[in-house]
């Protein structure tokens, strides 16, 4: 039940950019689509489990019909692992307010929504390479030799990025520009190369590029692990998404990992 009934929808900074990002990715992934229903906006990605999410777009998330609508949508696509994102203006990661329960769902991850104003002083860096969306995702699972990296499209709002070290891509990220906002997604560094500043260099470079392309703000969703990094780049929390997943679904059904823990998605 709800500990405090909401009377108006909560729309967080960067939410339109996030949905636009999903829409751009859906054009590259088999059978993917974006569904705008009365209470939710859902990303349906049969070939990329981590992207199967639905954002609540109107109040009363405890309404069983809302949860059923999301469940039926993903069931129709034969997707077991999905998450309902409930936006909140709370700016911390402690789960102590808003929702006590949702019918048929259990609480999973909570991520902070963070935003910043981009400035001309942002620096580009050697060793950051624009590449394909697929390559940027694979860079988060295993190092890719520089010679094997496909070229990225310099004239698109959707970009893949990698940070190169010792001749291989060891960190990856995606960016998407919508109007004057740049969304930053899927930032990851291989465990062996963490705590060496690769992610910071990668993110600053893609933000500098976004500024040069006309973006003036940036938004992202951060876990507790990434909050310090993004704060150091000027991001501040403005809300959060409380993520809920179905009872009885193993988290592995949401991970879409290989045995080595690599992030795997299918894009053209």
N, C-alpha and C positions, 0 to 999 in steps of 0.2 A: 504494500500500500504506500501512498505518498505521505511523507512526514509534513510536507507543506505543498498544498495544491497550487500549481502554476496557473495563472490566468492569461498570460500572453506567451507567444512563442519566443524562444531564445535563438537568435541568429548571431553566431560568433564571427569575429573578424576572419576573413579569408575563406568563409564557408562557400561563397559563390566560386572562388578560385578553386577550391577543392573539388567541387562538383564538375567544374570545367575541366579539371585535370583528369578526373575519372572518365569524362566524356571523350577526351582526346585519346586516352589509353584504350577505351572501348573500341575505337576504330582500328586498333592494331591487334586485338586479341580475339581469337576465335569464339564466336557466339556470345560475346560480351555485349551488354547493353545497360543503359541508365533508365531507371523507371521512376517517374514522378507520380506518386499516389497521394491521396488526400492528406495523410498524416506523416508520410515518410518520403525521402528521396533515397533510392537504393542503387548501388553499383553491383551488378550481377556479372561475375567473371568465372565461368566454368574452368578456364585454363590458368587461373591465378588465385588460389585460395585466400591469400591475405587481403585481397581487394574486395571481398564479399562483405560489404558493410551497408547499413541503412541508417541515415541520419533522421532523427525525429524532427519534424518541421512544424508541429503544432503541440499545444499543451496536452496534459493528461496522458503521460506515457504509460500509466498503470491500467489504462483501458485495455481489456483483453482483446478487443477487436483490432487494436493497433498492432499488438504483438502477433496475433494470428495472421494479419495481412502480410507482415514481413516474413513470417514462417512459411506461409503458403507461396509467396513469391519465390523464395529460394528453393523450396521443395519442388516447385514446377520445373526448376532448372537442374534438379537432382543434385543440389548442393546441401550438404549436411552442416558444414562449419561456416557460420556467419556471425555477425555481431550487430547489435542495435546500439547506435551512438546517441546518447542523451546529452544535449548541450546544456551547459550550466555557466553562470557568471562567476562561480567560485574560482579563485586563482591559486589554490593550493592543491597538492596531490593527496592530502589526507581525506579518506572517505568517511565522513562523519555526518553528512547532511543530505539534503534532497531526498533521494529514493531509498526506501527500506527494502522493497522487493518489486519484481516484475513477474507476472504470471508466466511460468514455464522457462524463465531465464535465470541465470546466476551472474553475479558481478564478475567482470574480468578486469582488463587493464583500464586505468584512467590516464589520459594524456592531457598535458597543458597545451592550450592554444596560445602561441606567442607571436608578437608582431614587432616590427621595427620600421623606422623611417630610413630609407636608403640615402647615402650621401656620396658626393663625388670623391671623397677621400678613400673610399673602399679600393683595395689594391687587387690587381690580378697577379697571378703567380705562375712561374715556370713549373712545369711538372703536372699541371692540371689540363686534362684533355677532354674536349667534347667528343662524345661517342654515341653509339646507339643506346636506346632504352634497355635492350636485352643485355648488352655488354656491361652497362652500369649496374644492373642487378646482379650479374654473375660476379662482378668484382667484389661484391660483399661476401661471396662464398669461397672463392679461390683466386689466387693471383693470375692475371692474364698477361702474357708477354705483350709488350708494346706493339710488336709487329703483327699481332693477331687482332688488334682493336680495329673495328670498322670505323669509318669516318662518320661524324654526326652531320646533321643538316643545320647549316648556319642560319637558315631563314625560316625557322619554325618556333612556335611558342613552347613546344615540348622538347626538352633536351635531356640527354644522359651525360653524366660527367664522371670522370675517374681521376684519382690522384695517383701518380706514378712514382714508384720508389724502386731502386735497384733494377730498373728495366722492366717492371711489371706494374699493372694496376692493382693497388692494394686497398683502395677505398672507393666507394661509389655513391652517387646521389642522382636524384631526378629534380628537374625544375620545370615549372610551367608558368608562363606569363599570361595573365588575363587583364587587359587594360593596363593600368599602372601598378598592378599588384603582382608580385612574384611568389608563387608557392614553392616551398622546399620540401622534398619528400625522400623517404627511404635512404637516409644518410647512414652509412655503415662502413666500419673499418675492420679489416681482418684482425683477429685476435693478436697475432704475432706482431702487428704493426701499430697497435693501439698505444695511446699515451705518448705519441711522438709528434703531435700537432698536425697530422695528415688531414683529419676531418675539419679542423679549423681553417686550414689553407684552402681546402676544397670548397667549403661553404662561402668563405670570403670571396673567392674567385668567381663563383657562379653569381653571387650577389652583385659584384662589380660589373660583370657582364650584363646582368639584368638592368642595372642602372644605365649603362651605356645604350641599352635597347629601349629605354623609356620608362622602366619601372621606377616607382618612387616609394613603394612600401613592399615589405615581404612578410609572409606568414608561414607558420609551420605548426606541427603538433609534436610535442616533446615528451619523452619519458623522463623519469627521474635521472637516468644516466646521462641524458643529453642536456639537461637544463643548465648546468654550469657553462658548458661550451656556448650555448646560444645566448646566455646572459652576457658573456664576455664579448659577443659581437653586437650587443645593443638591443637584443630582443627582450621584451617584457611580457609577462603573462597577462592575458585579458579574459581568460575563461578556461573551460576544460570540456572534454568529452568523456562521459562515464560510459564505458563499454560493457554491454551485457551479451552473453552467449547462451545458446540453448542448454538445458539440463541434459546430461548424458552424452554430450559430444566431446570427444577427446580433443585436447588442445592441438594435437598433431594434425587434426583435420583442418585446422586453421593455418598451420605453419607452412604447408606446401614445401617441405624441406626434403632434400636427398639425405642419404645416410650420414653424409659428412656435415649436415647442418646448413647446407647452402640454400640460399633463397632462390627459388625457381619459378618463373612465370613464362608463359608462351606468348610472344609477340612476333608479328611479322617482321 
